[in-house]
């Protein structure tokens, strides 16, 4: 007889997975358990899927410059999404072939895949080298975009205090130095935990702006307004859960909290989480006030109806 295969991961066997760190003897080290509910955490874990704040941000910088007419948005934006979807599938196939994760697994998987589809025409070593090359190009592209945003933000934020920050070279060097401090100090790990919720919150804000623009121009807003509400509520909830998990995993564990860098990082990110939640609530309130002042779109049947005598 064949035995049934079942899922063992907590995320697949319950809606509210709970975890508490224990030592070798089974003693619970955390005073409060960390929680990972399917909603809202699923929608901020996959932070570059159907919607992404990072892509929305660069859509207003890079993609917008590729549009000569409004009708160009579909082939340019849709083509970019199709290209990234292809890359995601390639990455998934590559790591599935090689097993494991990381740059090495990606490169090894690409090498095996190219060797198979070319019927041995592309040697395994050459295909693996190509896989590493692709990975490096992806990383370089993302990193230069990160520093570009940091440079522009730094110039707009502190440029009036010191004009040196408006210099592209000075701002880039300062941005790289701050990034190096985050990496060497280890505090980047706490900042990274906020990426999912904050990134998708930026996506929700992008949908909010577009929804207001559609309403202001008299167009239909349903297809944009409904996902905006879902993402807005989801990301605000995820922000609070992330803050709680930082408290549960770090501050409620005396052994981990005893290290100053852990306590400082956790407290700082909890404060950032609260500020993001409050700022989101204020923006939502202002957006609702603006929404009420705008006229709803006029149905086409009434818009072109003949005037009554």
Secondary structure, 3 states (H helix, E strand, C coil): CCCCCCCCCHHHHCCEEEECCECCCCCECCCCCEEEEHHHHHHHHCCCCCCCHHHHHHHCCCHHHHCCCCCHHHHHHHHHHHHHHHHHHHHHHHHHHHCCCCHHHHHHHHHHHHHHHCCCCCCHHHHHHHHHHHHHHHHHHHHHHHHHHHHHHHHHHHCCCCHHHHCHHHHHHHHHHHHHHHHHHCCHHHHHHCHHHHHHHHHHHHHHHHHHHHHHCCCCCHHHHHHHHHHHHHHHHHHHHHHHHHHHHHHCCHHHHCCHHHHHHHHHHHHHHHHHHHHHHHHHHHHHHHHHHCCCCCCHHHHCCCCCC
